Amino acid sequence: MRRSARRQRARDRRQAAPQVSVSEAMLKVGYEIVARERAKRQQVAPVNPFKPAEHPAAFMPDGGLAMDDALTDVGSWATQVSSDFAGSDCQHFLGFGPLSLLAQRPEYRRITEVIATEATRKGIRITASGPDKAKRVKAIEAEFRRFRVMDLMRKAAEQDGFFGRGHVYVDLGEVSREELATPIGSGTDDASRAKVVRGSLRGLRTIEPLWVVPTGYNASDPLAPNWYRPTAWFVQGRNIHVSRLLTFIGREVPDLLKPAYSFGGLSLTQMARPYVDNWLRTRQSVSDLVSAFSVMVLATRMGNAQGAVGEDFFNRVELFNLTRDNRGVWVVDKDTEDMKNVSAQLSTLDVLQAQSQEHMASVSGIPLIKLLGIQPAGLNASSEGEIRVFYDWIHAYQEALFRPNLTTILGLVQLNLDGVVDPEIGFEFEPLWSLSDKERAEVEKTEAETDQLRIDSGVIAPTESRKRLADDADSPYHGLDPDDLPEGEEDDEDNPGEGDDGTAPAVARLFDAARARVAAE
């Protein structure tokens, strides 16, 4: 009797509950979702990609940025013709605030730091043509180390990667505000000789672009030398001439966008953001899928979720979720319900996630082994070719980003030493690729054999080969005094014939040494 009463009460509740069709309920939910999405889109203000960049008010000139009327007119025209796609997919300057926050993410930071570190890892080599300049070259190298020039180059490259431009301030001591607005030249011209005297260079230091506001640029005459190029920078109440604040821009934007980017370039962070966003979304999606790859499906009457019986239905589902276990049992109605388990396939998730991660390497141009530490897979797989191509690109990046400002710094350092700039002194970037010990020994053996053939044929003398080895910075005999010959070698110089083994004595000893090193390897 009790069972019959319970069944009757259940039938009464089902009959009393309003019957809503599934299709009708789904349509109502769909309409509600569409209405909410439309409301969200109307709340998002359109982005003007040509609007000048914003800086802290305390670091702005009193009159605001110097803008010509032509800039405003062109900006309005560009905004109208690009309204269909401008601002989408990071096609506008993100701002220094968001870029500073994104610099904390390891994905963005890793990209910028790898390029900046590789570009400055080996540094530069001071070169000189002409005799008797070794002492001056060593003095310049000492000054470069004292001013930490390559460390500053690395920081400037990081700023360029994070924000789109970097700055190195040339500190010539305490000067007036009026003097800061005057040029100091390019390091080799008359202006530099007049402003930079012996001992006047106090130091060099980097300044983030957030605190540096462009001013005094020309947007009306494309033939002028300052066309879309600031002639001065405004730093907290002081106008600094461009020659005193060396600027590093690795990826310039078109002229129309320069005011919007605060006359900087496109940052690596902004370039990589769509790819990093895809990677973060994919990574989180894979994690969520692994956490809930198995879903239980209850096939029942959807009317049970409506009306008076709805609360009992959801309590029942929550009970199942709370007590779900491999040793648990779920009881369903034999006639009206069915229970199934739906599991997602996990076999290809690693491939999808890896491809999303590798896209970050493609946009940055960094090999996977350098950016992610991933070794190539497969028989005889090697990253040597990719690394060589990457080093070639880094060399081109060094020439474009560093050489103009390093040339200026080299001139300023020489003027700071003795007030004279030697036009025959320059610099070269050290090659990033280096040979292994075995490869280096084989090269030395080949060079020794070549020197032996040239001496035997009378092309050069043994002392000339000795001098070449002494001047070679990569040679184990670098720094050897060519004139300080070992005992018995003076006679070899007077009679550069064959030794007891049929070879020129000096070169024969070099050949034996190289051969011994190869054998040891």
Phi, psi and omega per residue, in radians:
M1 nan -0.746 -3.141
R2 -1.080 -0.738 3.132
R3 -1.093 -0.729 3.126
S4 -1.125 -0.626 3.124
A5 -1.175 -0.736 3.135
R6 -1.107 -0.746 3.113
R7 -1.082 -0.684 -3.137
Q8 -1.145 -0.734 3.133
R9 -1.123 -0.652 3.120
A10 -1.136 -0.713 3.112
R11 -1.138 -0.648 3.125
D12 -1.134 -0.700 -3.139
R13 -1.152 -0.697 -3.141
R14 -1.139 -0.681 3.135
Q15 -1.235 -0.548 -3.132
A16 -1.330 -0.464 -3.111
A17 -1.220 2.396 3.113
P18 -1.147 2.309 -3.119
Q19 -1.583 1.998 3.127
V20 -2.015 2.223 -3.136
S21 -1.192 2.659 -3.127
V22 -1.129 -0.742 -3.124
S23 -1.087 -0.695 3.134
E24 -1.143 -0.723 3.128
A25 -1.128 -0.716 -3.136
M26 -1.152 -0.651 3.108
L27 -1.127 -0.746 3.126
K28 -1.079 -0.737 3.112
V29 -1.131 -0.693 3.133
G30 -1.095 -0.766 3.119
Y31 -1.069 -0.691 -3.123
E32 -1.155 -0.713 3.130
I33 -1.124 -0.779 3.130
V34 -1.061 -0.749 -3.133
A35 -1.108 -0.714 -3.135
R36 -1.184 -0.702 3.134
E37 -1.134 -0.686 3.105
R38 -1.121 -0.665 3.121
A39 -1.150 -0.668 3.123
K40 -1.132 -0.734 -3.112
R41 -1.170 -0.601 3.124
Q42 -1.210 -0.447 3.132
Q43 -1.349 -0.392 -3.115
V44 -1.389 2.094 -3.127
A45 -1.339 2.457 3.102
P46 -1.135 2.586 -3.104
V47 -1.689 2.298 3.056
N48 -1.697 1.815 -3.067
P49 -1.238 -0.156 -3.100
F50 -1.805 0.086 3.115
K51 -1.254 2.344 3.133
P52 -0.984 2.536 -3.111
A53 -1.136 2.661 -3.122
E54 -1.764 2.433 3.068
H55 -2.162 2.856 3.056
P56 -0.972 2.449 -3.056
A57 -1.036 -0.590 -3.106
A58 -1.183 -0.338 -3.096
F59 -1.806 0.138 3.136
M60 -1.651 2.591 3.006
P61 -1.078 2.708 -3.106
D62 -1.033 -0.646 -3.119
G63 -1.580 0.157 -3.076
G64 1.385 -3.026 3.131
L65 -1.215 2.461 3.084
A66 -1.320 1.900 -3.094
M67 -2.228 2.270 3.067
D68 -1.371 2.763 3.101
D69 -1.076 -0.568 -3.135
A70 -1.065 -0.642 3.133
L71 -1.112 -0.742 3.129
T72 -1.122 -0.765 -3.136
D73 -1.106 -0.808 -3.127
V74 -1.139 -0.693 3.120
G75 -1.085 -0.693 3.112
S76 -1.139 -0.744 3.114
W77 -1.090 -0.775 -3.107
A78 -1.127 -0.633 3.134
T79 -1.128 -0.684 -3.130
Q80 -1.180 -0.777 -3.052
V81 -1.338 -0.267 -3.109
S82 -1.956 0.283 -3.045
S83 -1.155 -0.354 -3.084
D84 -1.317 -0.483 -3.068
F85 -2.333 -0.153 -3.087
A86 -1.113 2.454 3.096
G87 1.558 -0.152 3.130
S88 -1.579 2.586 3.065
D89 0.959 0.818 3.063
C90 1.057 0.668 3.104
Q91 -1.652 0.471 3.032
H92 -2.503 2.751 -3.125
F93 -1.140 2.206 -3.067
L94 -1.291 -0.408 -3.098
G95 1.751 2.645 -3.083
F96 -1.196 -0.552 3.100
G97 -1.101 -0.995 3.098
P98 -1.035 -0.668 3.133
L99 -1.137 -0.617 3.094
S100 -1.148 -0.680 3.107
L101 -1.177 -0.740 -3.129
L102 -1.171 -0.407 3.119
A103 -1.145 -0.237 3.096
Q104 -1.403 -0.369 -3.112
R105 -1.280 2.340 -3.098
P106 -1.104 -0.524 -3.132
E107 -1.102 -0.785 3.126
Y108 -1.281 -0.746 -3.078
R109 -1.131 -0.688 -3.123
R110 -1.087 -0.757 -3.124
I111 -1.052 -0.854 -3.100
T112 -1.195 -0.742 -3.070
E113 -1.206 -0.610 3.113
V114 -1.097 -0.826 -3.117
I115 -1.159 -0.787 -3.126
A116 -1.130 -0.695 -3.131
T117 -1.221 -0.761 3.138
E118 -1.137 -0.624 -3.114
A119 -1.221 -0.345 -3.103
T120 -2.111 0.096 -3.031
R121 -1.112 -0.808 -3.110
K122 -1.583 -0.296 3.113
G123 1.315 -2.695 -3.102
I124 -2.182 2.859 3.066
R125 -2.097 2.123 3.111
I126 -1.275 2.217 -3.117
T127 -1.990 2.713 3.139
A128 -2.629 2.354 3.038
S129 -1.862 2.388 -3.086
G130 1.933 2.779 -3.066
P131 -1.423 2.831 2.962
D132 1.004 0.806 3.100
K133 -2.153 0.146 -3.113
A134 -1.118 -0.684 -3.116
K135 -1.142 -0.730 3.136
R136 -1.183 -0.668 3.109
V137 -1.083 -0.741 3.121
K138 -1.128 -0.632 3.107
A139 -1.153 -0.693 3.112
I140 -1.154 -0.743 3.107
E141 -1.061 -0.673 3.104
A142 -1.130 -0.694 3.111
E143 -1.161 -0.670 3.096
F144 -1.090 -0.670 3.096
R145 -1.239 -0.653 -3.128
R146 -1.146 -0.699 3.125
F147 -1.494 0.004 3.133
R148 0.917 0.897 -3.009
V149 -1.123 -0.818 -3.090
M150 -1.208 -0.553 3.062
D151 -1.148 -0.667 3.076
L152 -1.163 -0.636 3.095
M153 -1.104 -0.674 3.111
R154 -1.123 -0.770 3.132
K155 -1.131 -0.686 3.111
A156 -1.130 -0.677 3.093
A157 -1.153 -0.618 3.084
E158 -1.164 -0.726 3.081
Q159 -1.081 -0.696 3.089
D160 -1.082 -0.661 3.124
G161 -1.255 -0.656 -3.110
F162 -1.392 -0.699 -2.968
F163 -2.103 -0.220 -3.134
G164 1.764 -0.234 3.026
R165 -2.776 2.703 3.080
G166 -2.322 2.841 -3.097
H167 -2.404 2.490 2.987
V168 -2.179 2.086 -3.095
Y169 -1.539 2.302 3.093
V170 -1.601 1.912 -3.076
D171 -1.626 1.956 3.096
L172 -1.866 0.451 3.102
G173 1.592 -3.014 -3.133
E174 -1.246 2.033 3.096
V175 -2.308 2.835 -3.120
S176 -1.309 2.895 3.085
R177 -1.071 -0.663 3.132
E178 -1.135 -0.649 -3.129
E179 -1.218 -0.584 3.128
L180 -1.093 -0.465 -3.122
A181 -1.466 -0.019 -3.135
T182 -1.713 2.653 -3.102
P183 -1.336 2.683 3.019
I184 -2.015 0.160 3.038
G185 1.431 -3.017 -3.076
S186 -1.719 0.135 -3.141
G187 1.723 -0.343 -3.109
T188 -2.232 -0.060 -3.072
D189 -1.661 -3.091 -3.096
D190 -1.150 -0.629 3.136
A191 -1.075 -0.706 3.112
S192 -1.157 -0.725 3.139
R193 -1.119 -0.526 -3.128
A194 -1.405 -0.596 -3.044
K195 -1.619 -0.538 -3.063
V196 -1.870 1.908 3.127
V197 -1.916 3.077 -3.073
R198 -1.066 2.203 3.105
G199 1.360 0.149 -3.092
S200 -1.499 -0.318 -3.104
L201 -1.380 1.890 -3.094
R202 -1.452 -0.532 -3.117
G203 2.931 3.098 3.096
L204 -2.331 2.419 3.112
R205 -2.656 2.676 -3.089
T206 -1.537 2.630 3.088
I207 -2.341 2.261 3.131
E208 -1.181 2.543 -3.065
P209 -1.154 -0.277 3.117
L210 -1.031 -0.608 -3.067
W211 -1.617 0.046 -3.067
V212 -2.027 1.985 -3.067
V213 -1.851 2.233 3.124
P214 -1.262 2.545 3.103
T215 -2.696 2.764 3.087
G216 1.243 0.647 3.103
Y217 -1.772 2.839 -3.061
N218 -1.943 2.216 3.113
A219 -2.183 0.389 -3.090
S220 -2.126 -0.346 -3.080
D221 -2.257 1.742 -3.126
P222 -1.123 -0.292 -3.122
L223 -1.512 -0.142 -3.119
A224 -1.358 2.610 -3.128
P225 -1.181 -0.378 3.136
N226 -1.747 0.456 3.111
W227 -1.105 2.010 -3.102
Y228 0.899 0.619 3.067
R229 -2.321 2.093 3.133
P230 -1.097 2.436 3.041
T231 -1.619 -0.204 3.119
A232 -2.707 2.790 3.070
W233 -2.097 2.484 -3.125
F234 -1.791 2.070 -3.104
V235 -2.191 1.695 3.069
Q236 0.812 1.114 3.032
G237 1.527 0.015 -3.109
R238 -2.233 2.336 3.035
N239 -1.498 2.138 -3.123
I240 -1.962 2.181 3.122
H241 -1.139 2.591 -3.059
V242 -1.053 -0.516 -3.122
S243 -1.247 -0.326 3.114
R244 -1.578 -0.248 -3.120
L245 -2.196 1.552 -3.075
L246 -1.126 2.277 -3.040
T247 -1.916 2.410 3.141
F248 -2.109 1.999 3.099
I249 -2.271 2.006 -3.082
G250 -1.560 -0.471 -3.066
R251 -2.396 1.564 -3.116
E252 -1.209 2.577 3.071
V253 -1.750 2.866 3.079
P254 -1.029 2.794 -3.061
D255 -0.974 -0.732 -3.086
L256 -1.060 -0.482 -3.080
L257 -1.663 -0.147 -3.070
K258 -1.047 -0.786 3.077
P259 -1.066 -0.637 -3.141
A260 -1.172 -0.512 3.139
Y261 -1.688 0.315 3.141
S262 0.970 0.667 3.136
F263 0.962 0.602 2.983
G264 -1.879 -2.785 3.131
G265 -2.097 -2.965 3.131
L266 -1.447 2.152 -3.120
S267 -1.377 2.676 3.057
L268 -1.101 -0.570 3.115
T269 -1.064 -0.810 -3.125
Q270 -1.200 -0.647 3.098
M271 -1.083 -0.715 -3.029
A272 -1.531 -0.148 -3.011
R273 -1.016 -0.819 3.113
P274 -1.025 -0.640 -3.116
Y275 -1.305 -0.664 3.087
V276 -1.174 -0.695 3.099
D277 -1.063 -0.732 3.100
N278 -1.101 -0.714 3.139
W279 -1.126 -0.791 -3.135
L280 -1.124 -0.688 3.126
R281 -1.160 -0.755 3.134
T282 -1.148 -0.753 3.131
R283 -1.043 -0.771 -3.139
Q284 -1.214 -0.652 3.127
S285 -1.130 -0.726 3.111
V286 -1.120 -0.726 3.115
S287 -1.096 -0.749 3.124
D288 -1.144 -0.674 -3.120
L289 -1.183 -0.675 3.107
V290 -1.158 -0.633 3.140
S291 -1.216 -0.475 -3.104
A292 -2.423 0.902 -3.117
F293 -1.309 -0.276 -3.136
S294 -1.974 2.197 -3.095
V295 -2.153 2.324 3.072
M296 -1.581 2.348 -3.106
V297 -2.059 2.166 3.099
L298 -1.863 2.023 3.087
A299 -1.601 1.942 -3.099
T300 -2.571 -3.080 3.110
R301 -1.353 2.159 -3.134
M302 -1.156 -0.348 3.077
G303 -1.140 -0.337 3.125
N304 -1.159 -0.363 -3.137
A305 -1.542 0.044 -3.080
Q306 -1.966 2.752 2.968
G307 1.166 -2.554 -3.005
A308 -1.207 -0.529 -3.103
V309 -1.508 -0.027 -3.085
G310 -1.115 -0.664 -3.109
E311 -1.141 -0.716 3.102
D312 -1.119 -0.643 -3.125
F313 -1.114 -0.857 -3.102
F314 -1.216 -0.564 3.046
N315 -1.110 -0.635 3.125
R316 -1.175 -0.736 3.112
V317 -1.155 -0.715 3.135
E318 -1.138 -0.634 3.080
L319 -1.053 -0.718 3.120
F320 -1.120 -0.757 -3.134
N321 -1.130 -0.629 -3.128
L322 -1.284 -0.574 -3.067
T323 -1.840 0.202 -3.104
R324 -1.104 2.213 -3.090
D325 -2.821 2.746 3.135
N326 -1.154 -0.366 -3.138
R327 -1.747 0.065 -3.108
G328 -1.502 2.919 3.133
V329 -2.266 2.353 3.114
W330 -2.005 2.159 -3.065
V331 -1.774 2.244 -3.138
V332 -2.204 2.846 3.094
D333 -1.260 2.228 -3.040
K334 -1.122 -0.610 -3.033
D335 -1.579 -0.602 -2.994
T336 -1.991 -0.070 -3.073
E337 -2.304 2.704 3.094
D338 -2.554 2.548 -3.094
M339 -2.095 2.251 3.139
K340 -2.333 2.774 3.076
N341 -2.064 2.131 3.130
V342 -1.950 2.137 -3.107
S343 -2.058 2.425 3.108
A344 -1.466 2.634 3.099
Q345 -1.386 2.207 -3.103
L346 -1.854 0.064 -2.986
S347 -1.225 -0.487 -3.063
T348 -1.927 0.133 -3.116
L349 -1.130 -0.634 -3.122
D350 -1.126 -0.622 3.127
V351 -1.189 -0.780 3.136
L352 -1.096 -0.732 -3.133
Q353 -1.183 -0.696 3.135
A354 -1.142 -0.712 3.126
Q355 -1.116 -0.699 3.103
S356 -1.119 -0.639 3.117
Q357 -1.249 -0.639 -3.123
E358 -1.209 -0.405 3.101
H359 -1.075 -0.532 3.094
M360 -1.134 -0.587 3.104
A361 -1.258 -0.555 -3.101
S362 -1.202 -0.734 -3.090
V363 -1.283 -0.497 3.141
S364 -1.534 -0.278 -3.124
G365 1.313 0.291 -3.103
I366 -1.742 2.296 3.086
P367 -1.057 2.644 -3.108
L368 -1.037 -0.625 -3.114
I369 -1.149 -0.543 -3.139
K370 -1.441 -0.721 -3.047
L371 -1.448 -0.767 -3.001
L372 -2.015 -0.165 -3.100
G373 1.269 0.414 -3.110
I374 -1.652 2.095 3.112
Q375 -1.359 2.494 3.068
P376 -1.147 2.494 -3.115
A377 -1.763 2.753 3.097
G378 1.966 2.923 -3.124
L379 -1.224 2.263 3.126
N380 1.025 0.426 3.112
A381 -1.246 2.453 -3.102
S382 -2.610 2.574 3.090
S383 -1.723 0.134 -3.034
E384 -1.054 -0.773 -3.135
G385 -1.116 -0.753 3.127
E386 -1.107 -0.702 -3.117
I387 -1.175 -0.673 3.104
R388 -1.096 -0.766 3.102
V389 -1.104 -0.707 3.115
F390 -1.095 -0.719 3.113
Y391 -1.147 -0.631 3.068
D392 -1.104 -0.721 3.115
W393 -1.156 -0.699 3.111
I394 -1.077 -0.669 3.117
H395 -1.106 -0.742 3.083
A396 -1.122 -0.655 3.091
Y397 -1.120 -0.704 3.092
Q398 -1.071 -0.788 -3.123
E399 -1.089 -0.705 -3.083
A400 -1.320 -0.725 -3.026
L401 -1.541 -0.697 -2.967
F402 -1.733 -0.630 -2.931
R403 -1.021 -0.824 -3.121
P404 -0.995 -0.820 -3.110
N405 -1.303 -0.585 3.079
L406 -1.165 -0.603 3.064
T407 -1.095 -0.723 3.083
T408 -1.117 -0.779 -3.138
I409 -1.118 -0.682 3.112
L410 -1.056 -0.744 3.101
G411 -1.139 -0.742 3.133
L412 -1.127 -0.667 3.119
V413 -1.134 -0.718 3.110
Q414 -1.134 -0.726 3.090
L415 -1.129 -0.615 3.125
N416 -1.208 -0.488 -3.136
L417 -1.294 -0.958 -3.052
D418 -2.552 0.177 3.086
G419 1.368 0.237 -3.104
V420 -2.267 2.399 3.063
V421 -1.910 2.103 3.129
D422 -1.563 2.010 -3.118
P423 -1.191 -0.272 -3.129
E424 -1.549 0.027 3.102
I425 -1.820 2.227 3.134
G426 -2.454 -2.715 3.140
F427 -2.674 2.743 3.052
E428 -2.351 2.561 3.074
F429 -1.344 2.305 3.116
E430 -1.145 2.365 3.119
P431 -1.120 2.457 -3.115
L432 -1.421 -0.480 -3.119
W433 -1.436 2.344 3.135
S434 -2.282 2.571 -3.132
L435 -1.387 2.694 3.021
S436 -1.292 2.953 3.137
D437 -1.051 -0.674 -3.138
K438 -1.197 -0.778 3.122
E439 -1.115 -0.665 3.131
R440 -1.159 -0.694 3.111
A441 -1.142 -0.656 3.113
E442 -1.160 -0.668 3.098
V443 -1.133 -0.740 3.122
E444 -1.092 -0.660 3.114
K445 -1.120 -0.779 3.126
T446 -1.088 -0.730 3.137
E447 -1.150 -0.669 3.115
A448 -1.125 -0.732 3.106
E449 -1.125 -0.684 3.102
T450 -1.119 -0.764 3.099
D451 -1.085 -0.658 3.134
Q452 -1.104 -0.757 3.125
L453 -1.118 -0.696 -3.133
R454 -1.210 -0.624 3.104
I455 -1.243 -0.727 3.130
D456 -1.093 -0.581 -3.134
S457 -1.523 -0.015 3.089
G458 1.418 0.229 3.141
V459 -1.256 -0.760 3.113
I460 -2.298 2.914 3.071
A461 -1.736 2.790 3.132
P462 -1.001 -0.606 -3.134
T463 -1.162 -0.507 3.110
E464 -1.218 -0.664 3.050
S465 -1.152 -0.669 3.112
R466 -1.110 -0.709 3.138
K467 -1.164 -0.669 3.121
R468 -1.092 -0.718 3.114
L469 -1.157 -0.646 -3.136
A470 -1.202 -0.547 -3.114
D471 -1.509 -0.242 -3.103
D472 -1.384 2.007 -3.093
A473 -1.134 -0.429 -3.125
D474 -1.609 -0.021 -3.111
S475 -1.470 2.517 3.054
P476 -1.145 -0.221 3.131
Y477 -1.775 0.320 -3.137
H478 -1.103 2.363 -3.128
G479 1.561 -0.051 3.112
L480 -1.165 2.364 3.121
D481 -1.309 1.980 -3.103
P482 -1.114 -0.451 -3.098
D483 -1.514 -0.281 -3.140
D484 -1.555 1.411 -3.076
L485 -1.377 2.520 3.071
P486 -1.140 2.825 -3.124
E487 -1.097 2.295 -3.123
G488 1.650 -0.306 -3.140
E489 -1.420 -0.362 3.068
E490 -1.079 -0.661 3.101
D491 -1.162 -0.613 3.087
D492 -1.092 -0.630 -3.134
E493 -1.182 -0.676 3.117
D494 -1.219 -0.573 -3.129
N495 -2.272 1.352 -3.063
P496 -1.325 0.933 3.127
G497 -1.595 -2.717 -3.097
E498 -1.558 2.555 3.058
G499 -1.456 -2.890 -3.116
D500 -1.182 -0.455 -3.123
D501 -1.674 0.176 3.066
G502 1.499 0.220 3.137
T503 -2.194 2.861 3.043
A504 -1.107 2.223 -2.969
P505 -0.987 -0.846 -3.061
A506 -1.098 -0.790 -3.114
V507 -1.271 -0.548 3.115
A508 -1.069 -0.689 3.107
R509 -1.158 -0.703 3.078
L510 -1.100 -0.720 3.129
F511 -1.091 -0.753 3.135
D512 -1.110 -0.672 3.130
A513 -1.149 -0.770 3.117
A514 -1.128 -0.709 3.137
R515 -1.133 -0.633 3.117
A516 -1.153 -0.660 3.125
R517 -1.170 -0.700 3.108
V518 -1.110 -0.720 3.133
A519 -1.123 -0.636 3.122
A520 -1.148 -0.599 3.101
E521 -1.146 nan nan
